[in-house]
Amino acid sequence: MRNQVQLIGNIGIDPEITNFESGAKKVRFTLATNERYVDKEGNKHDKTFWHNIHAWGPTANYIAKSGKKGTQLAITGKLITRKYLSKKGVSKSFTSIEVKNAVALS
């Protein structure tokens, strides 16, 4: 159960597909999840969270065929953090979710 993520959300952009010379396939997209809460005064609020998502192989094929902007998707995967140097030489990090399983819900 370590480093496991489960989300249900809507695809924010049409999945971007990258095909590699080795035959591997990678798909990237964003996923929006929503949270609804009530404040102290009883007012309802919605908050949207955006997640950077990528998948490989058969999962990437499935998402590329069944997913497009607006599709509701249930995913399981893990967090991946990459570190890099910006053009100005500043150390930065980028966290995304690597999908292992996905199911289109709409």
JOJOCOR-V521388 format. One record per residue. SS is DSSP state (~ for helix, > for strand, _ for the rest). Layout:
# JOJOCOR-V521388
SS / SS
This chain:
# JOJOCOR-V521388
_ / _ / _ / _ / > / > / > / > / > / > / > / _ / _ / _ / _ / > / > / > / > / _ / _ / _ / _ / _ / > / > / > / > / > / > / > / > / > / > / > / > / > / > / _ / _ / _ / _ / _ / > / > / > / > / > / > / > / > / > / > / > / > / > / ~ / ~ / ~ / ~ / ~ / ~ / ~ / ~ / ~ / ~ / _ / _ / _ / _ / _ / > / > / > / > / > / > / > / > / > / > / > / > / > / > / _ / _ / _ / _ / _ / > / > / > / > / > / > / > / > / > / > / > / > / > / > / _ / _
